[in-house]
């Protein structure tokens, strides 16, 4: 997915881990080529959760015709894209010539590394429904020059918990490990809880965590949590207890070791210097480095303007 509302300058994102806390980060409404989305990361007051640096949520929506998801070819560097659907279908095509259809239960994971281009769109044969999330994971310095790659994961671990269960997208949880490749200590899990039950989630106390309610009724200490709102939990927790109301809850658990590096984010790039961003932008505009997404029928996305201003340290 492309960031269609970038600033003209790079945005520094530094780790700011906190002791156990509860910080509410409402989503900001924006637009992705006509598709309304809610951006939860990066936001003022919370740029990173472990290596997680970007979170868009979209839907639910119903449609009878057209392509509500139609993101033309665009470039990425320095990150992994994590595409996860609750309803519907999204097809991925990239400049490696690889393709994969994300549907509920199937994780699409793309590693941009030193550079890749991809497109995402609703297929012609579809369910007429769409609801999903896309997240980015910043690659650490040691892995930023990795060769680009793409994989669809259909057999993700399911962790049974008292009061519910979790599908493990990335990293480790309760002794289970996702087959999806990760480059930092991380966890990402889709959590469901039965109506009227308590759900205790085991956490790594060395990680910082956040939870995002996706559907149903989610309560914390008797207080309802809003859907598509990020609740930052800080570090040092060994467990987090959610409760569901009269409807089952569904939420996304995110976490990871505090990242330890300051990144620069601009458009679809995760970098360390403005010079790196300038070079990647020029390469995209000139048709270098990223390759072509030949399976997409349409023009690629031009890079927006960028001002290479000094970034405060």
Order of alpha helices (4+ residues) and beta strands (2+ residues): beta-beta-beta-beta-beta-beta-beta-beta-beta-beta-beta-beta-beta-beta-beta-beta-beta-beta-beta-beta-beta-beta-beta-beta-beta-beta-alpha
